[in-house]
Amino acid sequence: MISRLVKKTKNRLKSTWSSFADAIYANKKKSIASVLIALLVVVGLTFLALTMNTKIRTAQINNLVYEELPTEKIVPLSYRQQDAVINEKNAISVMFAKPNQSNTSQVLNIVDQKNNELNRNFYYYPIVYQENEIVDRYEIDPNEVTFVFFQNGTEKNRFTFSSIDEPEKNFIPELNRLPMWNIEAQEN
């Protein structure tokens, strides 16, 4: 019984394939046009999916992370644009941090409270997507709030928030003490 069912299924597949092949050979131009249109649709949808993913992630970060920034001294660094911005600036300070960790909240609170003591703006790149890529590229611990200072695209200095003793008192002076603030002022 099973062998008869297998034979019947094979015969149906053969006849279906034969009908399909006959239809293609009978309408070669129409078949080629259909295949090309289908290919273009697939390529278009693939491209759309790839570009929309980045746009969706950018919008998510803008809505969920950057709207919560307490001051204009913290400049949002666009998703996947960090390398271009770092390389085009003479000097730039970047804070790499996960937005949902307690140290990040503490940094934002201190900056909010002592905003008038800051002598520079710094950029914030939240570690949300592609964590491994960011960690490897900038050699940072994703669970630390890390400040990296670049001059002409090259790292010159860094510190982590957890390395500061008495952060309520010493964080802003440490941020102000870094050597690149005068280059940033000259650039503006």
C-alpha positions in Angstrom: 0.0 0.0 0.0 2.8 2.4 0.9 4.7 1.5 -2.3 1.5 2.3 -4.4 1.2 5.7 -2.6 4.9 6.4 -3.3 4.5 5.5 -7.0 1.3 7.6 -7.3 3.1 10.6 -5.7 6.1 10.1 -8.1 3.8 10.0 -11.1 2.0 13.2 -10.0 5.3 15.0 -9.4 6.6 13.9 -12.8 3.4 15.0 -14.6 3.3 18.3 -12.7 7.0 19.0 -13.5 6.4 18.0 -17.1 3.4 20.4 -17.3 5.5 23.2 -15.7 8.4 22.6 -18.1 6.0 22.6 -21.1 4.4 25.9 -20.0 7.9 27.5 -19.6 9.0 26.3 -23.1 5.8 27.4 -24.7 6.1 31.0 -23.2 9.8 31.6 -23.0 9.6 35.4 -23.1 6.9 35.5 -20.5 8.7 33.0 -18.3 12.0 35.0 -18.5 10.2 38.2 -17.8 8.5 36.7 -14.8 11.7 35.3 -13.4 13.4 38.7 -13.8 10.6 40.5 -12.1 10.6 38.0 -9.2 14.4 38.4 -8.9 14.0 42.2 -8.8 11.3 42.0 -6.1 13.5 39.7 -4.0 16.5 42.0 -4.3 14.4 45.1 -3.6 12.9 43.5 -0.5 16.3 42.4 0.8 17.7 45.9 0.3 14.7 47.4 2.0 15.0 45.0 5.0 18.7 45.7 5.4 18.2 49.5 5.3 15.1 49.5 7.4 16.8 47.6 10.2 19.3 50.4 10.7 16.7 53.1 10.5 14.5 51.2 13.0 17.4 50.8 15.4 18.3 54.5 15.1 14.8 55.5 15.8 14.6 53.2 18.8 17.8 54.7 20.3 16.6 58.2 19.6 13.3 57.6 21.3 14.3 55.5 24.2 17.8 56.7 25.1 18.5 60.2 23.8 15.2 61.7 24.9 16.3 61.0 28.5 19.6 63.0 28.3 19.6 65.6 31.0 21.6 68.3 29.3 22.8 69.6 26.0 26.4 69.0 27.1 25.8 65.3 26.2 25.6 65.1 22.5 24.0 62.0 21.0 26.3 60.0 18.7 24.2 58.5 15.9 23.9 54.8 15.7 26.6 53.2 13.5 28.1 56.7 12.7 30.7 56.7 15.5 33.7 56.0 13.3 32.9 58.8 10.9 32.3 61.4 13.6 35.4 60.3 15.6 37.6 60.6 12.4 36.2 63.9 11.3 36.7 65.8 14.6 40.0 67.2 15.7 39.2 66.1 19.2 36.2 64.3 20.6 35.2 62.8 24.0 32.9 59.8 23.7 31.1 58.0 26.5 30.4 54.3 25.7 27.8 52.8 28.1 24.8 50.6 28.3 21.8 52.9 29.0 20.2 50.6 31.5 23.0 50.2 34.0 23.3 51.9 37.3 26.6 53.6 36.6 25.1 55.2 33.4 22.3 56.6 35.5 24.8 57.9 38.1 26.8 59.7 35.4 23.7 61.3 33.9 22.6 62.4 37.4 26.0 64.0 38.2 26.1 65.7 34.8 22.6 67.0 35.4 23.4 68.3 38.9 26.8 69.9 37.9 26.1 70.8 34.3 27.4 74.4 34.9 30.8 73.0 36.0 31.5 71.1 32.7 33.8 72.9 30.3 33.1 70.7 27.4 30.5 68.7 25.5 31.0 65.0 25.2 29.3 62.4 22.9 27.3 59.5 24.1 27.2 56.2 22.2 24.9 53.8 23.9 25.9 50.1 23.7 22.6 48.6 22.7 23.2 46.8 19.4 26.3 45.0 18.1 27.8 45.0 21.5 30.7 42.6 20.5 31.7 44.8 17.6 31.9 47.9 19.8 33.7 46.1 22.6 36.3 44.7 20.1 36.8 47.9 18.1 37.3 50.2 21.1 38.5 47.6 23.6 36.0 48.5 26.3 34.2 46.6 29.0 30.5 46.7 28.1 29.5 46.7 31.7 31.6 49.9 32.5 30.9 53.5 31.6 34.0 54.2 29.6 35.1 57.7 28.4 37.5 57.6 25.4 39.2 60.7 24.1 40.3 60.8 20.5 42.5 63.3 18.7 42.4 63.2 14.9 40.7 59.8 15.1 43.4 58.3 17.3 42.7 57.3 21.0 44.7 59.5 23.3 43.2 58.8 26.7 40.5 56.9 28.5 39.0 56.3 31.9 36.1 54.4 33.4 33.6 55.9 35.7 34.2 53.2 38.3 37.9 54.1 38.5 37.1 57.5 40.0 37.1 57.7 43.8 34.2 59.7 45.1 32.5 60.2 41.8 30.0 62.8 43.1 33.0 65.0 43.9 35.7 64.0 41.4 33.9 63.0 38.2 33.4 66.4 36.6 36.9 67.7 37.5 38.3 64.5 36.0 36.3 65.1 32.8 37.4 68.7 32.7 41.1 67.9 33.3 41.5 65.9 30.1 43.8 67.6 27.5 41.5 67.7 24.5 39.1 70.4 25.7 41.1 73.3 24.4 41.3 71.7 20.9 37.6 71.2 20.9 37.1 74.9 21.8 39.4 76.0 18.9 37.4 73.9 16.5 34.2 75.7 17.3 
